[in-house]
């Protein structure tokens, strides 16, 4: 392994090291309990076997304060009581004081916030009372050995009270930080779910538009050709006419069912830019040839390469406009104007049919055209033409 790989692995180990995680491990508790027990032994060993045993009982259980918090606190409490009964608790050894604060912190972590602050108030009041009354009167046995004449007792218990309050604040801050992390995790999960829902909705919108643009175009052609067949094909017998009528009726029913399905797919679907496969405007002559009616195509300006989304959307818009003209104004003459401007592709599609009835057809054609235009940052208008018929005007930005 070269020096670079060693440095990379060392940096990864340093980045993965978490101080808080290390302090929260069972080994950290075991080390703290061992250190406090050793300190307690050094402080109390000269007092005899019973005080030493009580001091060890008041410190050693901290090794299990995370796995068995209540058991650790109870054993620590009995150890402190044992020291008090032997007359060595006042003034308390440093090890016992630290053990008491850790035990108190453990209790606060287990209790709910109101109960934790109530316990803090009780402990603080008790310490304040002992600190004030201790110098004024002799304490009952086994605390009679502690009756200082000056203000040392008040200073001691003030320091203990401050330590208790600091421990309570530390526990509350830690609890608040945990709650914030939980809320943040829930928020991230909610955002992931929302993103998944939006992605699914966008996919539904894309499927709905493509189904309408492609399938509806073909089915409407079948319906129109089946309806016009008896008039364009001479010498059809009644049976053939009936079959063509049934074909047209089936095609219309299929369109109705498909529009109902598209209504479900498009419900509450946000609009947004989308990418779509070919075809583009280069296949516009083929599309006009499939229309079967009279179509005038006028290209204004010099054609330039178009962005794929603009190219596909323009093709789909013209396709849908021809479909609407064929369905709502059969036999009408359609004029298509495509204008290449410096930063805009302008489309103008008009027919000389009966007018704006197509706007109230209940279909998704105009909605799809509008969505495509707005998704690309363009504009869309549709309505009656100045000389009658139906007029659609669309602008699609090229940048």
N, C-alpha and C positions, 0 to 999 in steps of 0.2 A: 504494500500500500504506500503510495507516494505521500509527500508532505501536504499536497493540496487536499487529497481525500481525507487525511487525518484532520486538517483544519476544518473542513466542511462538517465532518461528524462531530467534532468538538463544538462547533457553533450550533448544530442541531440539538445537542444535549443541553447546552446552556439555554437555548430558546425554549426547550420543553420543560425546564425546571420551573416549578411554581412554588414560591415560598409559602403561600397560604396552604397549598395542598400538603407540603412537607410538615408544616406546623400542625395540621389537622390529622396527621397519621397516628396510628396507635403507638408507633415507636417514639414519637415526640412525647406522648403522655407517659409512656414508660420511663423515658429519660428524665422528664420533669419530676415524676414521683420518686424515682431513685435519688435524684439530687436533693429534693426536699427531705427525704427520709434520712439521708446521710447528714445533712445539716442539722436536722432535729436530734439525731443521735449525738452529734458533737456538742449541741447546746444543752441537752438534758441528761446525758449519761452520768454526770457527776451527782445527780439528784437521786439516783437509785434505779432499781429494776422496774418498779411500777411506773414511775414517770416516763422512763425510756420506752417501755412497751406502749403506754398511752400515746406518746409522741409519734411512734412508728405507726400506730393505728390511725392517727389523725393525718398522716401524710401518704402512706403507701397506697391506700385505696384510690388515689387520684389516677393510678395507672389504668383503671377501668371506668373512668368518669364519662367516656363517650359511649361505650358499649352498655354499661350498666350504671346510668347516672344516679338513680335514686339509691341503689345499694352503696355506691361510693360516697354519696353525701351522708347517708345514715352512719356508715362506719367512721367517717371523718368526724361527725358530730359526737359519737360516743367516745372517740379518742380525745376530743377536746374536753368533754365532760370528765373523763378520767384524769386529765391533767389538772382540771379545776379542783377535783376532789383531793388531789395530792398537794394542792397549794402552790403549784408551779405555773399556773396559767397567767397570773398577773404579776408583773407585766408580761405579755405573751412573747414567746420566742419568735424570732423572725420567720423561721420555717413554719410555725403554726399560723402566723398571720397570713403568710402567702398561701398556705394550704386552705385557710378559711376563705380567702378572697376567690381562689379558684373554685372551691365548692359552691360559694355563693353565685359565681358566674355560671356554673353548670346548672344550678337550680333555675336561674333566670332564663337560660336558653331553653329549658324544658317547659316552663310555664308560659301561658299566654301573656300578651303585653299588659293588660290591666292587672292580672294577678302578680306579674313580676314587679310592677311599680308599687303595688300595695305591700308586697313583701319588703321592697326597698324602704318604704316609709316606716314600716314596723321596725326593721333592723336599725335604721337611722335614728328613730325616736328612742329606741332602747339604748343605743350607744350615747346619744346626747344626754339621756337621763343619768346613766352611770357616770359619764364624764363630769356632769355638774354636781351630782349628789355625792360622788365618791370622796372628794376632798372635804365635804362638809360633815360627814358622819362616818362612823366606822361601819364597814360592810359586814353582814352576817357571815358566819362560817359557811363554807370553807374559804371565804374571800376576806376574812378578817386580817390576813397578813398584808393586804393592800389598802393602806390608809395614808396616802401621802399628805404632807402638810402644805405643800405649795401648789403651784399651777401646773406641775408636770403632768398630772392626771388629765387635766383639761386639754392640754396640748396633745397628749397621746390620743385621747378619744376623738379630738377634732381631726387628727390625721387619719384615724380609722374611719371616721364618718366620711371624710373626703374620699378615701379609697373605696368605700362602699358605693358612694354616689358615682365615682368614676367607673367602677365596674358595671354598675347598672346602665350608665350611658353607653359604655362599650358594647354591652349586650344588645341594647336597643339599636345602636348603629349597625351592628352585625345583622340583626334581624331585619332591619329596613333594607340593607344591601341584598339580603337573600330574597326579600319580597320583590325588589326591583329586578333582580335577575330572573325571577320566575315570571314576572309580568313581561319582561323583555322577550323571554323565550316564547311565551304565549303569543306575544305580538308578532314575532318572526314566523311562528307557525301559521297564524292567521293570514299574514301576508303571503306565505307560500300557497295556502289554500286559495286565497283570492286570485293570485297570479294563475294558478291552475284553472280556476273557473273562467277567468278572462281569456286564457288561451283556448279553452274549449269553446267558449262563445265565439271567439274570432274564427275558429275553424268551422263552426256551424254556419256563420255568416258567409264564409268563403264557399262552402258546399252549396248553400242556398242560392247564392248568386250564380255559381257555375251551372247548377242544375237548371235554373230558370233560363239562363242565357243560351244554353246548348239544347237541353231537352225540349223546353217550351217552343223554341224556334222550329225544331224538326216536327214536333207534334202539330203545331199550328199549320205548318205547310201541308201535312197529311190531311188535316181537317178541311182546309180551303180547297185543296185539289179534289178531295172526294165530293165536296159540295158543288164544285164547278164542273165536274166530269159530265153530268147529264147534259150540260149546255155546250160543252166543247167537243164531245164525242157524239157524232150523229148515229142514228139507228140503234140506240140502246133499248133493249127490251125492258119490261117492267121489273123483272127479277134482278137485272144488273143495276137498275136505278135504285132498287130497294137495298141492295148490298152496299152501294156507294153511300146511301143515306145512313146505313148502320155503321159503316166505317167512320163517317163524319161524326155521328153521335158518340161513338166510342172514343174518338179522339177528343171531343169536347169534354166528355166525362173524365177522361184521363187528365186533361188540363185542370179541371176543377179539383180533382183529388190531389194533384201535384201542388196546386196553389195552397190547398189546405195544409199539406205537409210542410210546405215552405213557410207558412205562417207560424207553425210550431217551431221550426228551426230558427226563424228570425226573431222570435219573441225576445224582447229585452236584450238584444245583441248590440254591443257598441260597435260603432263604425271606426275604421282606421285604415291606414294604408295597407295594401296587400300586394303580393306578387302573384302573377298568374302565368301559366304557360302560353306559348304561341296558340293561336295565330295573331297576326298584327295587320296593319293597314295594307301590307303588300298583297294580302289575300282578299282585298276588298272587291276586285273585279269578279272573283269566283263567288263571293257572297251575293253580289248584285245579280249574277247569272242565275242563282238559285231562287231569286225572288219571284220570277215569273211574270212580273208586271213591268211597266215603263218606269225606268229610273234614269235620271240625269245626274251625272257626276261631274263636278267642277272643282279643279284643284287650283288654288290661288297661291302664288309665291313659289319659291324654289323648295322642293322637298328636301328635308334634312333628316339625318338619323335621329330617331326619337328614343328617349328612355323607355326601357321595356314596359314599365307600368303604364306610361302614357300611351304607348303603341297598342298594348292589349286592351286598355280601357276604351280607347277610341274605337277600336274594332267592335268591341262588345256593345258600345253605345249605338253604333250604326246598325248592328245586327238587331238590337232590341227595337230600334225605331222602325226598321223595315218590318219586323214582326208585328208591331202595333198597327202599322199602316195596312198590312195584309189582313189582319183580323178585324180591325175597326173601320177600315175604309177600303174594302176590297175593290180592286179595279182603279184606285186612285193613282195619279201620277206623282212620283216622289222625286224631289230634287235634293241632292246632297252636295254641300259645299264644304270643302276642307281648305282652310287658310293657314299657311305657314307664316307666322309672324316672328319677329326677332326673339321673343321670349314666351310665345304662346301658340298653342295649337287651337284654332277656333273651328267649331263644327256648327253647321246650320243645316237642319234636316226639316223639310217642309213637304206637305202633301196637299192636294186639292180636294180632299175628302169632305165629310160633313162637319168637321170641326172638333171641338174639345170634348166630345163624348168619351174619348179614350182616357181622359184624365179621371173620370169617375167610374172606370171599369172595375175597380176593386182588385186589379192585378198588382204584380210587383215590378212591372217593367219600368215605369217612371221612377219608382223608389230606388231600384237598382242603379239606374242611370245617375240619379242625383247623388247616391252614396259614392259611386265611383268618382264623380267629379269632385265632390267635397273632400273625399279621402286624399286626393292629390293636391288639395289647396286651390281648386278651381271654382267655377261658378256654373249654375244650371238654371235655365228658365224653360218653361213649357206652357203652351196655351194656344189660343186662337191666333191664326196668322193675320197679317194686315189685309189680305185679300181673301179671307176665308181659309178653310182647311185647318190643319194642325201644324204648329211650328215649334221646333225644339232648337234651342241655342245653348251651346256649351263652350266653355273656355278651360283649357288644361295647361297649366304652366309647364314650361320646358326646363326650368331650373328649380 
